[in-house]
Amino acid sequence: MTTRRLVIWITFLAIFAMSARISMDTDTSWHLRAGQWILENYQIPQVDPFSYTREGASWEYPGWLVEVPMLLIYQTFGPGGMNIWTALWVTLAFWFVWKTMNGGEFLKAFIIILAATASGVYWAARPYLVTFLFIAMYLWILETYRWQRDGNKTTRIWWLPFLMIIWVNSHGGFILGFIIWGVYWISEASSILWDSLIRRKNKFKLARIGTPLLMSGVLMVLAVCVNPYGADMFLYPLKTIQIGVLREYIQEWQTPQFHSLSVQPFAWLLLLTFGFVGASRKRLAFIDFSLISIFAYLGLLAGRNVALFSIVAPMVISRHAAPIITTISRWISFRAMTTGSPSKKLQIVNAGIFAILVLSVLYKVTIIYPNQVNEAAFKEYLPIEAVNYLKTEKPQGMLFNSYNWGGYLLWALPEYPVFVDGRTDLYNDEIIGEWLDVIKAEGGWQELLNRYGVGVVLIENGSALDRALLMDTEWERVYEDSLAVVYEKR
């Protein structure tokens, strides 16, 4: 095995090992429940079947194409299988990122490991992983079209509409595909306009502006309509970002907290981008500037978008870093890895290193795969024992629940419709605002519980509502542990 190939293997084994961890969160649970409902009813839900606050309301979520496979993986391999599934998606995404990068293997490995570290704040077993992967695939296809206009490379541009059909049926982030495509098309169209109208080099070129890139974009628009909800799906991303409560109270939609160590790699990646672009003599292209600006802005706007910036940044960083590293290497007489065959002794050493790495990754898999390991982790943030109590005692009345646990309750306690869960696009500001009034024990919260016929409350131990209910003679605490409490109306 050559040293060059070993570096590549080390990089992606490291990414796989980093992403092979407990990946299921509370939102994973409601996706599993949705997949289960689809298989049970042989149809895709058009209205909400899981809550009582939005019962019968229109629910158009573009995730069914991933939710069903997620359920099958979970039923077959358990939560450990979901961890491996997540790691494979992350690793594959960075493989496409690698294919967009410039420079030597050591440089690319350093940048991509940093990018992977930065994106790790949002690795979870959700349909969001489709957006994570497809952004990398779109960049690879469009970069290939940008730099290599020979036959086989250009035909990849026609993959975009077919990928969009999968994307729009998997996650609402499909709109980012249009943003990326738009950056490349604007660059190409501007170049053609400049040559035709200003420099007057080729007047006939103006008639072919943006083709075939333009045609692939038109087909992408048509591809979005190939979903159970038709053209209405274009409005889905707009509905989500307009929810005010989402930005104010949901952590992943808030600005990243740079005091947290887990967010620091995002800052390093930003500074590395500025540093290499500023130090490079290479002109910053419009495409690179636009992609970095758009995705840096999105990352600074909401923590969940940090992972997306980590997909875009390595391509731009490596393009400007590679010439600098080459110049430095000449100054210090550093000898780069050769492409020829290594000596027999070096091959044996490389093979030994590779074997040790593979065994290490397999060991990591054995740590995060067993059910008991995952269940022990779940007990730290999910009300498992409280749910067992409700299953056994079956208190009467509607259930008011913590937002953080709503998705888990859909899966683990389907006999109780929820007040709210992680499907913010369904509940909007109205219901989530009412939930906040109750959870803070403010603004006539008792009347809200009465209006919805709430007879059971499951919330975090020590919360404001917990303290208020404890003082209210109409309610009795019937279960308590270090994480959760259950109240029943007398």
C-alpha positions in Angstrom: 0.0 0.0 0.0 1.4 3.4 -1.0 1.7 6.2 1.6 -0.6 8.3 -0.5 -3.4 5.7 -0.4 -2.7 5.1 3.3 -3.3 8.8 4.1 -6.7 8.7 2.3 -7.7 5.5 4.3 -6.6 7.1 7.5 -8.7 10.2 6.8 -11.9 8.4 6.1 -11.5 5.7 8.7 -11.0 8.6 11.2 -14.2 10.3 9.9 -16.1 7.1 10.2 -14.8 6.5 13.7 -15.7 10.1 14.7 -19.3 9.8 13.4 -19.9 6.3 14.7 -21.5 7.3 18.0 -24.9 7.4 19.7 -26.8 9.1 16.9 -30.5 8.8 17.9 -32.2 11.9 19.4 -35.8 12.7 20.2 -36.5 13.8 16.6 -35.2 10.4 15.3 -38.1 8.9 17.2 -40.9 10.8 15.4 -39.3 9.9 12.1 -39.4 6.3 13.1 -43.1 6.7 14.1 -43.9 8.3 10.8 -42.2 5.5 8.9 -44.2 3.0 11.0 -47.5 4.7 10.2 -46.7 4.7 6.5 -46.0 1.0 6.5 -49.1 0.3 8.6 -51.5 2.3 6.4 -49.8 1.9 3.0 -50.0 5.6 2.4 -48.1 8.9 3.0 -49.8 11.0 5.7 -51.6 14.1 4.4 -52.9 15.2 7.8 -51.5 14.9 11.3 -52.3 11.5 13.0 -50.2 11.9 16.1 -51.2 15.0 18.2 -54.4 16.3 19.6 -53.6 20.0 19.2 -53.2 19.6 15.4 -55.4 16.6 14.9 -56.6 16.5 11.3 -54.5 19.5 10.3 -52.6 19.4 7.0 -49.2 18.0 7.4 -46.9 18.0 4.4 -43.5 16.7 5.4 -40.9 15.7 2.7 -39.3 12.8 4.6 -41.1 9.6 3.8 -38.4 8.3 1.4 -36.0 8.2 4.3 -38.3 7.5 7.2 -39.3 4.1 5.9 -35.7 2.8 5.4 -34.9 4.3 8.9 -37.6 2.2 10.4 -36.5 -1.0 8.6 -32.9 -0.5 9.7 -34.0 0.1 13.3 -36.3 -2.9 13.4 -33.5 -5.1 11.9 -30.4 -3.8 13.6 -31.6 -1.8 16.5 -30.2 1.6 17.6 -26.7 0.4 16.9 -27.6 0.0 13.3 -28.8 3.6 13.3 -25.4 4.7 14.6 -23.6 2.8 11.7 -26.1 4.2 9.2 -25.4 7.7 10.3 -21.6 7.2 10.2 -21.9 5.8 6.6 -23.8 8.9 5.4 -21.3 11.3 7.0 -18.3 9.4 5.6 -19.8 9.3 2.1 -20.6 13.0 2.2 -17.0 13.8 3.0 -15.8 11.5 0.2 -17.5 13.7 -2.3 -16.1 16.8 -0.5 -12.6 15.2 -1.0 -13.2 14.9 -4.7 -13.8 18.7 -5.0 -10.6 19.6 -3.2 -7.1 20.7 -4.5 -3.7 20.0 -3.2 -1.8 17.1 -1.7 -3.2 14.3 0.5 -1.7 15.7 3.7 -3.3 19.1 3.1 -6.6 17.7 2.1 -6.6 15.3 5.1 -5.9 18.2 7.6 -8.7 20.4 6.1 -11.3 17.7 5.9 -10.7 16.4 9.4 -11.1 19.9 10.7 -14.3 20.3 8.7 -15.6 16.9 10.0 -14.9 18.0 13.5 -16.8 21.3 13.0 -19.8 19.5 11.5 -20.0 16.9 14.3 -22.2 19.2 16.3 -25.1 18.1 14.1 -24.6 14.5 13.3 -27.9 12.7 14.1 -30.0 9.9 12.7 -32.4 12.1 10.8 -33.4 12.7 7.2 -31.3 15.9 7.5 -28.4 13.6 6.5 -29.7 13.5 2.9 -29.2 17.3 2.7 -25.7 16.8 4.2 -24.8 14.3 1.5 -26.6 15.9 -1.4 -24.9 19.3 -1.0 -21.6 17.5 -1.3 -22.8 15.6 -4.4 -24.1 18.8 -6.0 -20.8 20.5 -5.4 -18.9 17.6 -6.9 -21.1 17.5 -10.0 -21.1 21.3 -10.5 -17.3 21.5 -9.9 -16.7 18.8 -12.5 -18.9 20.7 -14.9 -17.1 24.0 -14.1 -13.5 22.7 -14.7 -13.8 19.8 -17.1 -16.1 20.2 -20.1 -15.4 16.9 -21.8 -18.2 14.5 -22.6 -18.4 12.1 -19.6 -17.9 14.9 -17.1 -20.5 17.2 -18.6 -23.2 14.5 -18.7 -23.1 14.4 -14.9 -25.0 17.7 -14.9 -28.1 15.8 -15.9 -27.9 13.9 -12.6 -29.0 17.0 -10.8 -32.8 16.7 -11.6 -32.8 13.0 -10.7 -31.1 13.7 -7.4 -33.6 16.4 -6.8 -36.5 13.9 -7.0 -34.9 11.9 -4.2 -34.0 15.1 -2.2 -37.4 16.7 -2.3 -39.0 13.4 -1.0 -36.4 13.1 1.8 -35.8 16.5 3.4 -36.9 20.2 3.2 -33.3 21.2 2.7 -33.7 20.6 -1.0 -34.0 24.3 -1.5 -30.2 24.5 -0.9 -29.7 22.6 -4.1 -31.3 25.5 -6.0 -29.1 28.0 -4.2 -25.9 26.1 -5.1 -27.0 25.6 -8.7 -27.9 29.3 -8.9 -24.4 30.3 -7.9 -22.9 28.3 -10.7 -25.4 29.4 -13.3 -25.1 33.1 -12.4 -21.3 32.8 -12.8 -21.6 31.1 -16.2 -24.3 33.4 -17.4 -22.3 36.5 -16.3 -19.2 35.2 -18.1 -21.1 34.7 -21.3 -22.7 38.1 -21.1 -19.3 39.7 -20.5 -17.8 38.0 -23.5 -20.7 38.7 -25.8 -21.8 42.2 -24.9 -18.7 43.9 -23.3 -15.7 42.3 -24.9 -17.7 41.3 -28.1 -15.7 38.1 -28.5 -18.5 35.9 -29.5 -21.9 37.4 -30.2 -23.5 34.1 -31.0 -22.5 32.7 -27.6 -25.2 34.9 -26.0 -28.0 32.7 -27.5 -26.6 29.7 -25.6 -26.5 31.3 -22.2 -26.3 28.8 -19.4 -27.0 25.7 -21.5 -26.9 22.8 -20.5 -26.7 24.2 -16.9 -29.8 26.2 -17.4 -31.8 23.2 -18.7 -30.7 21.1 -15.7 -32.1 23.9 -13.5 -35.4 23.9 -15.4 -35.6 20.1 -14.9 -34.9 20.5 -11.2 -37.9 22.8 -10.9 -40.1 20.1 -12.5 -38.4 17.4 -10.3 -39.6 19.2 -7.1 -43.2 18.6 -8.2 -42.6 14.8 -8.2 -43.7 14.3 -4.6 -47.0 13.4 -2.9 -47.8 17.1 -2.3 -47.0 18.5 -5.7 -45.8 22.1 -6.3 -46.9 23.0 -2.7 -43.5 21.6 -1.6 -41.8 24.8 -2.9 -43.4 26.6 0.1 -42.3 24.2 2.7 -38.9 25.7 3.4 -40.4 29.2 3.6 -43.0 28.0 6.2 -40.3 26.6 8.4 -38.0 29.6 8.5 -40.9 32.0 9.2 -41.7 30.4 12.6 -40.6 33.0 15.2 -40.5 30.6 18.2 -38.2 28.3 16.2 -35.4 30.9 16.2 -36.0 32.1 19.8 -36.3 28.9 21.7 -35.1 25.9 19.7 -31.3 25.5 20.2 -30.4 24.2 16.8 -32.0 27.1 15.1 -30.2 29.7 17.2 -26.9 31.4 16.6 -24.0 29.1 17.5 -22.7 29.6 21.1 -18.9 30.1 20.5 -18.2 29.7 24.2 -19.0 26.0 23.8 -16.0 23.9 22.9 -18.0 21.9 20.4 -18.6 25.0 18.3 -15.0 26.2 18.4 -14.0 24.1 15.2 -16.5 26.1 13.3 -14.7 29.3 14.3 -11.3 27.7 13.3 -12.7 26.7 10.0 -13.9 30.3 9.3 -10.6 31.8 10.3 -8.7 29.2 8.2 -10.8 30.2 5.2 -10.1 33.9 5.7 -6.4 33.3 6.3 -5.7 31.2 3.2 -7.9 33.3 0.9 -6.2 36.4 2.1 -2.7 35.0 1.9 -3.2 33.4 -1.5 -2.2 35.2 -4.7 -5.0 33.4 -6.4 -8.0 35.5 -7.2 -11.1 34.6 -5.3 -13.7 33.5 -7.8 -17.3 34.6 -7.7 -18.5 31.0 -7.2 -16.2 30.4 -4.2 -16.9 33.8 -2.6 -20.7 33.2 -3.0 -20.7 29.7 -1.6 -18.5 30.7 1.4 -20.6 33.8 2.1 -24.0 32.1 1.8 -23.1 29.1 3.9 -21.1 31.0 6.5 -24.1 33.3 6.9 -26.4 30.3 7.3 -24.0 28.8 9.8 -23.9 32.0 11.9 -27.7 32.3 11.7 -28.5 28.8 13.0 -26.3 26.2 14.6 -27.8 23.4 12.5 -26.2 25.0 9.4 -22.7 24.8 10.7 -22.5 21.2 9.3 -23.4 22.6 5.8 -20.6 25.2 5.9 -18.3 22.4 6.7 -19.2 20.7 3.5 -18.5 23.9 1.4 -15.5 25.3 3.1 -12.9 22.6 2.3 -13.2 23.1 -1.4 -12.4 26.8 -1.2 -9.7 26.5 1.5 -7.8 23.9 -0.4 -8.0 25.8 -3.7 -6.1 28.8 -2.0 -4.0 26.8 0.4 -2.5 24.4 -2.2 -0.3 27.0 -3.9 0.9 28.4 -0.6 1.8 25.0 0.8 3.6 24.2 -2.5 5.7 27.4 -2.2 6.5 26.7 1.5 7.5 23.1 0.6 10.0 24.4 -1.9 11.5 26.8 0.6 12.1 24.1 3.2 13.0 21.5 0.5 10.1 19.2 1.6 9.8 16.2 -0.6 6.2 15.3 -1.4 4.9 11.8 -1.6 5.9 10.2 -4.9 3.4 8.4 -7.1 5.8 5.5 -7.8 5.8 2.1 -6.2 7.1 2.2 -2.6 9.7 -0.2 -1.3 8.6 -3.6 0.0 9.5 -2.6 3.6 7.4 0.6 3.3 4.5 -1.4 1.9 4.6 -3.7 4.9 4.7 -0.9 7.3 1.8 0.9 5.6 -0.2 -2.3 5.6 0.4 -2.8 9.3 -0.7 0.7 10.1 -3.8 0.2 7.9 -4.6 -3.1 9.8 -4.3 -1.4 13.2 -6.6 1.4 12.1 -9.2 -1.0 10.8 -9.2 -3.0 14.0 -9.5 0.3 16.0 -12.5 1.3 14.0 -14.1 -2.1 14.4 -13.5 -1.8 18.1 -15.2 1.6 18.1 -18.2 -0.1 16.4 -18.4 -2.8 19.0 -18.6 -0.1 21.7 -21.5 1.9 20.2 -23.5 -1.0 18.6 -24.9 -3.0 21.6 -28.5 -2.3 22.6 -27.6 -2.0 26.3 -25.0 0.8 25.6 -27.5 2.8 23.6 -30.3 2.3 26.1 -28.0 3.4 28.9 -27.3 6.6 26.9 -31.0 7.1 26.2 -31.8 7.0 30.0 -29.7 10.1 30.5 -32.0 12.3 28.4 -35.3 10.4 27.8 -38.1 9.8 30.3 -38.0 6.0 29.8 -39.1 5.1 33.4 -41.8 7.7 33.4 -43.2 6.3 30.1 -43.2 2.8 31.7 -45.2 4.2 34.5 -47.8 5.7 32.1 -48.0 2.5 30.2 -48.7 0.6 33.4 -51.0 3.0 35.2 -52.8 4.5 32.2 -54.0 7.7 33.8 -57.0 9.4 32.1 -57.0 12.6 30.1 -55.0 14.3 27.4 -51.2 14.4 27.9 -49.3 17.7 28.2 -45.6 17.0 27.5 -42.2 18.5 27.2 -41.3 19.7 23.7 -38.0 17.9 24.0 -39.6 14.6 24.6 -42.6 14.9 22.2 -40.9 12.9 19.4 -39.9 10.1 21.8 -43.5 9.9 23.1 -44.9 9.4 19.6 -42.7 6.3 19.3 -42.7 5.0 22.8 -46.2 6.0 24.0 -48.4 6.0 20.9 -51.6 5.5 23.0 -51.3 9.1 24.2 -51.5 11.8 21.5 -49.0 14.6 22.3 -49.5 18.3 22.8 -46.4 19.1 20.8 -43.2 17.5 19.4 -40.3 18.4 17.1 -42.5 19.0 14.0 -42.3 22.7 14.3 -43.6 23.2 10.7 -46.9 21.6 11.8 -47.4 23.5 15.1 -46.2 26.9 14.1 -46.1 29.8 16.5 -49.7 29.3 17.7 -49.4 26.0 19.4 -45.7 26.4 20.4 -46.6 29.8 21.9 -49.4 28.2 23.9 -47.0 25.4 25.0 -44.5 28.1 26.2 -47.2 29.8 28.2 -47.9 26.6 30.0 -44.4 25.4 30.5 -43.4 28.8 32.0 -46.6 28.7 34.2 -47.6 32.1 32.8 -50.5 33.8 31.2 -53.5 31.7 32.3 -51.8 28.4 31.9 -54.5 26.6 33.9 -57.2 27.7 31.5 -55.1 26.4 28.6 -54.8 23.0 30.2 -58.5 22.9 30.9 -59.4 24.0 27.3 -57.4 21.0 25.9 -58.8 18.6 28.5 -55.3 17.8 29.9 -55.4 15.3 32.7 -51.8 14.1 32.6 -48.6 16.2 32.6 -45.1 14.8 31.8 -42.3 17.3 32.1 -38.8 17.9 33.4 -38.2 17.6 37.1 -37.5 21.1 38.6 -39.1 23.1 35.7 -41.2 26.1 36.3 -44.4 24.1 35.5 -43.3 21.4 37.9 -43.0 23.9 40.7 -46.4 25.5 39.9 -48.2 22.1 39.7 -46.7 21.0 43.0 -48.4 24.1 44.6 -51.7 23.6 42.8 -54.2 21.6 44.8 -56.0 20.4 41.6 -52.9 18.3 40.6 -51.1 15.5 42.3 -47.5 14.3 41.5 -47.8 10.6 40.9 -44.4 9.8 39.6 -40.9 11.3 40.1 -37.3 10.5 39.2 -34.2 12.6 38.7 -35.2 13.5 35.1 -39.0 13.6 34.9 -42.2 14.0 36.8 -45.7 13.0 36.1 -48.8 14.8 37.4 -52.4 13.7 37.3 -55.4 15.9 37.8 -57.3 15.0 41.0 
